[in-house]
Amino acid sequence: MHTTISIPQLETIAFQRLANENFITGEVDFNPTYGVYTGYLQITPTVCIDFTDSKFCLADEGEKISDISSELESAIENYLKDNYSTQMNEDEYDFADMRIKLQKEY
């Protein structure tokens, strides 16, 4: 399945969805231990922004957001930070560091 939307159209749609926070569907998780996001935000029926690989997913194909538009990449990063990041206190960071070290040892 291939999309007939051009890259500039996708970029415009993605900016509109980010600005209005009106995605078709989506699921985003933030792992504060590693500081990474996983999930996606659906911007058209066949196209989503996939954070796991930092790509636009065009059905079965993928196009890196950074290759399409650095402005869009920055907008997405800011959107994720503003809406999905959580702050950890020092004890939580220490515990996460200790857990990572123990996992590496075994």
N, C-alpha and C positions, 0 to 999 in steps of 0.2 A: 504494500500500500504506500503510495507516494502522495505528498501534498502538492498542491498547485499554487501555494502562497509563496511569494518572493521573499527573499531575506529582508529587504527594507520594510515590507508589510509586516513580517513577523516582529521585527524590531519595534515598529510603531505599536502593534498590538500589545507586545510585552510591556512597553513603557506605560500604556494606558491601563493595563491590568495592575501594574505595580502602583501607579498613582492612585487609582480608585479602589485598590484592594478587592477587586471583583473577579477572582479566578473561578473557572468552571468548577474545579475541585482541586484538592491538594492535600499533601501530608508532609509535614516538616518536623524533624526531630533535631535537637541540638545536644551534642555530647560535650558538656563543659570540661570533662577530663582531657579530651583531645582537642577541643575547640573546633569541632567539625560539625557540619550540617549534613543530614541525609534526608532524602525525600524528593518531592517534586511539587510544582504548581502548574496546573493545566491551564494554558492560555487559549487554545483552540481545541476543537474535538480531537485533532490528530497531533497536536504539538504541545509539549510541556517543557518547562525549565526543570532540568534534573540536577539537583545539587550534589548528588553522590559523585558524579563524574564531571560536574561543571559543564554540562552540555545542553544545547537544545536537542530534544529528541524528535526527529522527524520520522514518525512511524518506526521503521526498523533502522533508520539511518541516524547518525549523530553529527552535529556541527558544533564545535566548541564556541561558547559564548564569547570568549576572548578573541577568537578569530573573526567574529561577526562585528562586535562593537565593544570597545573598552568602556564606553560610557554606560552601556547596558550592564556590563559586568559589574561596574562600580555601583550602579543603582540597585542591582540585585543584592550585592554584598551589604549595602546600607539597609535595605529592606529587611534582610535576615537579621542583622544586628539589632535593628530597632524593634522587631516584632518577635524574635524567637530566642535571642541570647538570654542567658540567665547568669547572674553573678554568683560566684561561690565565695564563701568566707575562707580564711586562711586554713582552718582545720580541715575543711573539705578538700582543699588543694593538697595538704599534707597527706591525708588519707588516700587520695587518688594517686599521688606519687608513690606512696608505699605499696599500694596494690599493683601498680604497673611494674615496679621493681621486683616484687614477689612473683608475678606472672612470668617475667623474663628469666628468673632463676630456675623455674620448673619447666 
